[in-house]
Amino acid sequence: MAKLVFIILALCAVQGSFAFVRRDAPAAPAEEPNFFQTIMTIKDKIEGVFQETQQNVLKSLGFQTNEEVVQTIQQNTNQYVERLRSVQGVIEEEVKKNSDIFEPILKDLNTKLAQTTATLSEQNPEVVQKAKEYQQQVQTNVQALVAEAQKTVEKLKEDTRAPTENIQEALKKLYDATFETFTKTANELKPKN
């Protein structure tokens, strides 16, 4: 037996391949962004699309009528209001289920949601006549809502009890709806070549 081991070692030495198998530890999986990181990423995108929408409204007034620009803003705003009402319904339901936990955290956001949907739903004929002012009014209301949502996200982050999946989904839906609505509006108001 010792002779056999010697022969194998000799053969390996001649061929130069003492094969050492070295195994590296498996690569750590890429860390998935958590809820709070995702919200912050979307918030940053929202700020950029606010600027783009504002610029496109001004540009579009050079090639579209005021009424066409107002109609685009109104249609997208009305769709946005419907999405906000859906978010508000989920938040109200979660507050009812866990009022002791979430009522203090979500109360201000819920109030701001109600105010924003009411304001965006009402038609002020004088403001609607001027596309630039109308878009500014919509944007100001939405920025206030996003700021309140951000405060709520910060409160949830500080609270040791994790927000329910429904609350996380509702907040993400609010941010997504805001980003998508302003992106759609900005794109629809871009000059057509």
Buried (B, 14 or more C-beta within 10 A) or exposed (E): EEEEEEEEEEEEEEEEEEEEEEEEEEEEEEEEEEBBEBBBEBBEBBEEBBEBBBEBBBEBBEEBEBEBBBBBBBEBBEBBBEBBEBBBEBBBEBBEEBEEBBEEBBBBBBEBBBBBBEBBEEEEEEBBEBBBBBBBBBBEBBBBBBEBBBBBBEBBEEEEEEBBEEBBBBBBBBBBBBBBBBBBBBEBBEEEE
